[in-house]
Amino acid sequence: MKFIPYGHQWIDEEDIEEVIKVLRSDWITTGPKIEEFENALCRYIGCKYVVAVNSGTSALDIAVQTLNLPAGSEVITTPFTFVATSNAVLYNNLKPIFVDIEKETRNINPEEIRKKITDKTKAVIYVDYAGHPCDIEEIKEIAEEHDLYLIEDASHAIGAEYKSKKIGNFADMTIFSFHPVKHITTGEGGVVVTNNKEFYEKLKMLRNHGIDKSALDRFGPKVGWAYDLKFLGRNYRITDFQAALGISQLKKLDEFIRRRKEIVKMYNEAFETMPEVEVPTVKPYVKHAWHIYTILLNDVNRDEFFSRMRERNIGVNVHYIPIYRFSYYQQHFNFNPKDFPVTEEVFSKIVTLPLFPKMEDEEITYVINTVKETINEVKS
């Protein structure tokens, strides 16, 4: 069996043709395809505004910057996520405050949020882990009670729903990522979604150095040369050919999610009677987007399991190493792993299995059989 990665894009001829059209056009960056992509996402999500940028990390950065919080303010978030979530806090001279997670969903625990709120707390960034929406109503109640901003890191969760409403309509700003392992891809890319017009106008400038007019706004025979620098922004612009790929990919998103659910069903049915394997929990009021499929191993050495699966050409992974464990965070903060017992337990047991729409049934069966065989070997 060839190597099976944990995630992979699905680019077809239609996608390629759409990119080629742009490469043959007059605009290959900061042109009309970007607005077309943003509008398509608005229609899909049901939100008012979308700002496309060159990565999910850039989206997080400008979302936090848009809040314009005083230096040293505290932002509560989860440690069980990719480093970009909390790095965006640091980029903006703010302090990340980690709180523990729920074991079943790996999402941030609202009750733990309450415990960490201080006079310096100004915002919460919650992450829809693996595509399973957080307990959004509880988090919003906390935010309203303490006058906090909410940023939803939905990098895993495009197409997901919370109580029959699409993710992207709850927080002050929501982030989506279009890295190749995500549901749809623009190569690298991301967006900030909001229903707040003031935030929208600022986000557009922040992706373009903080300048108040884009290249498209300044193009043509009757347009003047003047523009202004309103904020200290960065170059986070996305290209038109990336946007064209995103438009084409978005048309396939629901089908991609349908296939992901089909694979998950095969995994769940294969593993749910095995005491050594805890399959993911899905709360009844959410529609899970299934970015990744993770299991918890009981009475099995996770690292030994990991190595043997890799030796058999299965690209298992670990999502995630808790952020407080990284050298940079250890050097600059005093986080104690013992303060996050659920995160530590989950981290010690978790393994990500391959999940992507282009997986063939033969590959899924191979993964399932190899998981069972490897568990038996490691246990014995």
Backbone torsions as a table, in degrees:
resi	resn	phi	psi	omega
1	MET	NA	132.3	176.0
2	LYS	-66.5	163.0	-178.8
3	PHE	-63.0	132.2	179.9
4	ILE	-110.1	109.2	180.0
5	PRO	-73.0	166.7	179.6
6	TYR	-74.0	-24.7	178.3
7	GLY	-152.0	154.6	-177.9
8	HIS	-163.4	143.6	177.5
9	GLN	-72.3	163.4	173.4
10	TRP	-129.9	99.0	179.3
11	ILE	-106.0	124.5	179.4
12	ASP	-112.3	-178.9	-176.2
13	GLU	-62.8	-33.9	177.8
14	GLU	-62.2	-43.3	176.9
15	ASP	-60.2	-46.4	-177.7
16	ILE	-62.4	-42.0	-179.9
17	GLU	-63.2	-38.7	179.6
18	GLU	-65.2	-38.0	177.2
19	VAL	-67.3	-43.0	179.9
20	ILE	-59.7	-40.5	179.0
21	LYS	-57.1	-42.2	-179.7
22	VAL	-69.3	-41.2	179.8
23	LEU	-62.2	-23.6	178.4
24	ARG	-93.0	-1.6	-176.4
25	SER	-93.8	-178.0	-180.0
26	ASP	-76.9	-27.6	-175.1
27	TRP	-112.2	122.3	173.2
28	ILE	-115.4	-8.3	173.5
29	THR	-151.7	152.0	-180.0
30	THR	49.3	36.1	-178.6
31	GLY	-111.5	-160.1	-171.9
32	PRO	-69.8	-23.9	-178.3
33	LYS	-65.7	-27.5	-178.4
34	ILE	-66.4	-47.5	177.6
35	GLU	-64.3	-35.6	177.6
36	GLU	-62.8	-42.1	177.6
37	PHE	-64.5	-45.2	179.8
38	GLU	-60.9	-42.3	179.7
39	ASN	-66.4	-37.8	178.0
40	ALA	-63.8	-39.6	177.6
41	LEU	-67.5	-38.9	176.3
42	CYS	-57.8	-44.1	-179.7
43	ARG	-65.9	-41.2	-178.1
44	TYR	-67.1	-45.1	-175.2
45	ILE	-80.4	-32.6	-175.8
46	GLY	88.0	24.9	-178.9
47	CYS	-105.1	174.4	-177.6
48	LYS	-87.9	-40.3	-170.4
49	TYR	-136.5	142.4	173.8
50	VAL	-135.9	135.9	175.1
51	VAL	-122.3	116.5	-177.7
52	ALA	-89.2	139.4	-179.6
53	VAL	-137.0	-177.2	-170.7
54	ASN	-85.8	-3.6	174.9
55	SER	-168.6	162.6	173.5
56	GLY	-63.9	-33.5	177.6
57	THR	-63.7	-44.0	177.1
58	SER	-61.6	-39.2	178.3
59	ALA	-60.9	-44.5	177.5
60	LEU	-61.8	-43.7	-177.5
61	ASP	-60.3	-50.0	-176.6
62	ILE	-73.4	-25.9	175.0
63	ALA	-64.4	-47.0	178.1
64	VAL	-65.0	-42.7	-179.7
65	GLN	-61.3	-36.3	-179.4
66	THR	-59.4	-30.6	-179.2
67	LEU	-68.4	-23.6	177.1
68	ASN	54.0	51.3	-178.3
69	LEU	-80.8	149.8	177.4
70	PRO	-61.1	142.4	178.5
71	ALA	-54.6	137.9	179.6
72	GLY	87.8	-4.8	175.8
73	SER	-61.4	152.8	-178.4
74	GLU	-97.9	137.8	176.8
75	VAL	-124.6	118.6	-178.5
76	ILE	-82.9	136.0	177.9
77	THR	-155.0	-179.3	-179.9
78	THR	-94.0	144.4	173.8
79	PRO	-84.2	-8.5	-173.3
80	PHE	-101.6	71.5	-176.0
81	THR	-159.4	174.7	174.3
82	PHE	-71.0	150.9	-172.5
83	VAL	-59.3	-23.3	-177.6
84	ALA	-58.3	-32.3	-177.1
85	THR	-59.2	-52.3	-178.2
86	SER	-85.3	-25.1	175.7
87	ASN	-60.1	-35.4	178.9
88	ALA	-61.4	-30.3	175.4
89	VAL	-67.1	-45.3	-178.5
90	LEU	-67.0	-38.4	178.8
91	TYR	-54.1	-29.4	-174.2
92	ASN	-104.0	22.7	175.2
93	ASN	59.6	36.6	177.7
94	LEU	-115.4	171.3	-175.9
95	LYS	-112.6	121.0	176.0
96	PRO	-77.0	136.0	175.7
97	ILE	-119.3	112.7	-178.1
98	PHE	-86.5	143.5	173.0
99	VAL	-130.1	159.8	-173.0
100	ASP	-73.1	168.3	-173.6
101	ILE	-112.9	171.1	169.9
102	GLU	-88.6	136.7	-177.5
103	LYS	-64.9	-41.8	-170.2
104	GLU	-67.8	-42.6	-176.0
105	THR	-105.5	-13.3	-173.5
106	ARG	66.9	11.4	179.1
107	ASN	-86.8	161.0	178.4
108	ILE	-58.5	141.0	-177.5
109	ASN	-91.1	114.6	-177.7
110	PRO	-56.3	-36.1	179.9
111	GLU	-65.0	-32.7	177.2
112	GLU	-72.5	-30.2	174.7
113	ILE	-59.3	-47.9	-178.3
114	ARG	-54.8	-39.2	-175.7
115	LYS	-68.2	-23.9	-172.7
116	LYS	-102.0	2.1	-178.7
117	ILE	-75.0	131.7	176.4
118	THR	-129.6	-177.0	177.2
119	ASP	-65.2	-21.3	-178.5
120	LYS	-88.3	-10.0	-177.8
121	THR	-70.5	126.7	-177.8
122	LYS	-122.9	-18.1	-175.7
123	ALA	-158.5	162.0	173.3
124	VAL	-128.4	131.7	170.6
125	ILE	-110.8	111.3	178.7
126	TYR	-106.9	146.9	-173.7
127	VAL	-116.5	127.9	176.3
128	ASP	-83.0	85.1	-171.3
129	TYR	-60.2	128.6	176.1
130	ALA	65.6	1.3	-177.1
131	GLY	105.5	3.0	177.4
132	HIS	-93.3	113.9	-179.3
133	PRO	-57.2	144.8	176.1
134	CYS	-68.7	177.9	173.0
135	ASP	-79.0	78.6	-167.4
136	ILE	-65.8	-40.7	-179.1
137	GLU	-60.2	-43.3	179.3
138	GLU	-63.8	-42.3	-179.4
139	ILE	-66.3	-38.5	179.1
140	LYS	-66.8	-37.3	177.1
141	GLU	-60.4	-44.2	178.7
142	ILE	-62.2	-44.1	-178.8
143	ALA	-62.8	-42.1	179.9
144	GLU	-67.9	-38.2	-179.6
145	GLU	-64.2	-34.9	-174.6
146	HIS	-111.8	9.3	177.4
147	ASP	57.5	54.7	-178.7
148	LEU	-110.2	146.1	170.6
149	TYR	-77.5	152.1	176.7
150	LEU	-123.2	128.5	170.4
151	ILE	-118.7	126.6	179.8
152	GLU	-101.5	114.2	174.3
153	ASP	-85.1	94.0	-178.4
154	ALA	-104.3	34.7	179.3
155	SER	-56.4	-26.1	-179.9
156	HIS	-95.6	-3.9	-156.8
157	ALA	-127.7	22.1	176.7
158	ILE	-64.4	134.1	-176.9
159	GLY	90.2	-11.8	177.7
160	ALA	-74.3	160.3	179.3
161	GLU	-134.9	147.1	173.7
162	TYR	-121.2	115.7	-177.6
163	LYS	50.3	50.3	173.7
164	SER	69.9	15.6	177.7
165	LYS	-124.3	133.3	-174.5
166	LYS	-65.3	140.5	173.4
167	ILE	-60.1	136.6	-174.4
168	GLY	121.2	-0.6	-176.4
169	ASN	-124.5	18.1	-172.7
170	PHE	-117.6	-49.7	-175.1
171	ALA	-84.7	171.3	173.9
172	ASP	-61.0	-38.4	173.7
173	MET	-145.4	145.5	179.6
174	THR	-126.3	141.5	-177.3
175	ILE	-111.2	135.7	169.5
176	PHE	-124.4	150.5	-179.7
177	SER	-119.8	145.5	179.7
178	PHE	-124.3	35.0	171.2
179	HIS	-61.8	153.5	-175.7
180	PRO	-55.4	-25.5	179.1
181	VAL	-84.3	-6.3	-179.7
182	LYS	-80.9	-177.3	-173.7
183	HIS	-62.9	-44.8	172.3
184	ILE	-129.4	159.7	-175.5
185	THR	-133.2	150.0	167.6
186	THR	-121.0	23.2	-173.4
187	GLY	89.3	-87.9	160.3
188	GLU	-116.8	153.9	179.2
189	GLY	159.5	162.5	177.5
190	GLY	-167.6	175.1	177.7
191	VAL	-144.1	156.0	166.3
192	VAL	-110.7	131.1	-179.9
193	VAL	-112.2	136.4	178.5
194	THR	-154.7	158.8	171.3
195	ASN	-109.0	9.4	-177.4
196	ASN	-102.3	112.8	-175.4
197	LYS	-63.4	-38.4	179.6
198	GLU	-62.6	-44.4	176.4
199	PHE	-61.9	-43.0	-178.7
200	TYR	-57.3	-47.8	-178.8
201	GLU	-63.7	-37.6	179.4
202	LYS	-71.5	-41.2	179.0
203	LEU	-58.8	-41.2	179.5
204	LYS	-60.7	-38.8	178.7
205	MET	-73.0	-40.2	-176.4
206	LEU	-65.0	-28.0	177.8
207	ARG	-76.0	-13.5	-174.4
208	ASN	-124.9	54.9	175.7
209	HIS	69.2	-1.8	-173.2
210	GLY	91.7	11.8	-178.5
211	ILE	-84.1	143.3	-172.9
212	ASP	-85.8	-4.1	177.4
213	LYS	-135.1	135.2	178.7
214	SER	-83.7	171.4	176.8
215	ALA	-60.8	-37.2	179.5
216	LEU	-66.5	-37.7	177.8
217	ASP	-64.2	-26.8	-175.1
218	ARG	-103.6	17.9	-176.8
219	PHE	-104.6	134.7	175.1
220	GLY	126.5	164.8	-173.1
221	PRO	-70.6	-22.2	-175.1
222	LYS	-107.3	13.7	-176.2
223	VAL	-101.7	137.3	179.2
224	GLY	-79.8	175.4	-176.0
225	TRP	-91.0	-14.8	-169.5
226	ALA	-75.7	143.7	169.6
227	TYR	-153.1	168.1	-176.6
228	ASP	-130.1	149.6	173.6
229	LEU	-98.2	108.2	-175.4
230	LYS	-90.6	-34.5	-177.6
231	PHE	-136.8	163.3	174.2
232	LEU	-86.3	90.5	-179.0
233	GLY	-102.7	-173.1	178.8
234	ARG	-129.0	172.0	176.3
235	ASN	-88.1	94.4	179.3
236	TYR	-114.4	24.3	-175.8
237	ARG	-69.4	147.6	174.9
238	ILE	-103.5	156.1	-177.7
239	THR	-89.2	162.3	178.3
240	ASP	-69.2	-34.2	179.8
241	PHE	-72.7	-28.0	171.1
242	GLN	-66.8	-42.3	179.4
243	ALA	-63.4	-38.6	178.2
244	ALA	-62.8	-40.5	176.0
245	LEU	-63.5	-41.3	179.3
246	GLY	-63.2	-40.7	178.2
247	ILE	-60.9	-44.8	-179.6
248	SER	-66.5	-42.7	-179.8
249	GLN	-65.7	-37.9	-177.7
250	LEU	-59.6	-32.8	178.4
251	LYS	-63.2	-22.0	-176.8
252	LYS	-101.7	-3.1	-170.9
253	LEU	-56.3	-49.0	-177.2
254	ASP	-62.5	-36.2	177.3
255	GLU	-69.1	-39.7	176.8
256	PHE	-59.8	-44.0	179.9
257	ILE	-66.4	-39.3	178.1
258	ARG	-58.3	-44.4	180.0
259	ARG	-68.0	-37.8	177.0
260	ARG	-59.6	-42.9	179.8
261	LYS	-64.9	-35.4	178.3
262	GLU	-62.8	-43.1	178.5
263	ILE	-66.6	-42.8	178.4
264	VAL	-58.5	-42.3	179.1
265	LYS	-59.9	-41.2	177.6
266	MET	-63.7	-43.1	178.0
267	TYR	-63.3	-49.5	-176.8
268	ASN	-58.6	-45.3	-179.4
269	GLU	-64.2	-32.4	-179.2
270	ALA	-75.8	-31.9	-170.8
271	PHE	-107.6	-14.1	-168.5
272	GLU	-67.2	-18.6	178.0
273	THR	-97.0	2.4	-179.9
274	MET	-90.7	118.7	-179.1
275	PRO	-64.4	-22.7	-178.6
276	GLU	-76.5	-14.0	-173.4
277	VAL	-122.1	125.3	171.0
278	GLU	-101.9	117.0	179.5
279	VAL	-84.2	161.3	-176.8
280	PRO	-64.3	148.1	175.6
281	THR	-94.2	140.6	174.1
282	VAL	-124.0	120.3	179.1
283	LYS	-71.2	147.2	-170.1
284	PRO	-66.7	-20.0	-175.2
285	TYR	-99.5	13.7	178.0
286	VAL	-121.4	155.0	166.6
287	LYS	-106.5	112.4	-176.5
288	HIS	-78.4	136.6	179.8
289	ALA	-92.4	-14.8	174.5
290	TRP	54.5	62.4	171.0
291	HIS	-68.6	-47.7	176.3
292	ILE	-132.8	159.6	177.0
293	TYR	-118.0	114.9	-179.1
294	THR	-116.2	146.6	173.7
295	ILE	-123.2	156.1	171.4
296	LEU	-107.6	132.5	-179.0
297	LEU	-97.2	126.5	177.9
298	ASN	-105.1	129.4	179.0
299	ASP	57.1	32.9	176.7
300	VAL	-133.7	135.0	177.6
301	ASN	-70.7	108.9	-175.1
302	ARG	-59.6	-43.6	-175.0
303	ASP	-69.3	-35.9	176.3
304	GLU	-67.4	-43.1	176.3
305	PHE	-58.5	-46.8	-179.6
306	PHE	-56.3	-50.6	-176.5
307	SER	-61.8	-42.7	-178.2
308	ARG	-69.2	-35.7	176.9
309	MET	-65.5	-41.9	177.8
310	ARG	-63.3	-39.4	178.3
311	GLU	-61.3	-24.5	-179.9
312	ARG	-98.3	22.6	173.6
313	ASN	67.2	29.5	174.5
314	ILE	-113.2	118.6	-173.2
315	GLY	-80.9	58.1	174.7
316	VAL	-59.6	158.5	-179.9
317	ASN	-144.8	178.5	175.8
318	VAL	-125.8	115.9	177.4
319	HIS	-122.6	99.8	11.4
320	TYR	-139.8	166.5	163.7
321	ILE	-72.2	124.0	-179.9
322	PRO	-55.1	136.6	-172.3
323	ILE	-60.4	-35.7	-178.2
324	TYR	-65.0	-11.6	179.1
325	ARG	-84.0	-16.1	-176.9
326	PHE	-72.4	149.9	-175.3
327	SER	-55.1	-45.1	-176.7
328	TYR	-59.7	-44.1	-178.4
329	TYR	-71.8	-32.8	177.0
330	GLN	-67.6	-35.8	-178.7
331	GLN	-73.5	-30.1	-171.8
332	HIS	-107.8	-10.3	-178.0
333	PHE	-137.3	168.3	-177.9
334	ASN	-111.8	39.0	178.5
335	PHE	-67.7	136.2	178.6
336	ASN	-112.5	118.8	179.7
337	PRO	-52.0	-29.1	-179.9
338	LYS	-65.2	-17.7	178.2
339	ASP	-78.2	-5.5	-176.7
340	PHE	-130.0	64.7	-172.4
341	PRO	-62.5	-37.6	-179.8
342	VAL	-69.8	-44.2	177.2
343	THR	-57.1	-44.6	-178.8
344	GLU	-64.9	-40.5	179.1
345	GLU	-64.8	-47.1	-179.7
346	VAL	-61.7	-45.1	-179.4
347	PHE	-58.9	-37.1	-177.2
348	SER	-71.4	-17.8	-173.8
349	LYS	-115.2	-14.3	-164.7
350	ILE	-83.0	143.3	173.8
351	VAL	-141.7	137.8	175.5
352	THR	-97.6	127.3	176.8
353	LEU	-97.9	156.2	179.9
354	PRO	-57.5	136.8	177.2
355	LEU	-156.0	109.9	174.0
356	PHE	-160.5	150.3	-170.0
357	PRO	-59.6	-28.3	-175.8
358	LYS	-81.9	-1.9	177.6
359	MET	-59.6	135.2	177.2
360	GLU	-89.7	154.2	-179.2
361	ASP	-57.1	-35.5	178.6
362	GLU	-61.7	-39.3	178.9
363	GLU	-69.3	-39.8	178.4
364	ILE	-62.2	-45.8	178.5
365	THR	-61.0	-39.6	178.7
366	TYR	-63.5	-43.3	178.0
367	VAL	-61.1	-47.8	-178.4
368	ILE	-59.7	-49.7	-178.6
369	ASN	-63.6	-38.2	-179.0
370	THR	-70.3	-36.5	175.0
371	VAL	-58.6	-47.5	-178.5
372	LYS	-64.2	-45.0	-179.5
373	GLU	-63.8	-43.1	-177.0
374	THR	-67.2	-40.3	176.7
375	ILE	-60.6	-44.0	178.9
376	ASN	-62.4	-39.5	179.3
377	GLU	-67.4	-45.2	-177.1
378	VAL	-67.4	-39.6	179.3
379	LYS	-66.5	-37.9	-177.4
380	SER	-76.4	NA	NA
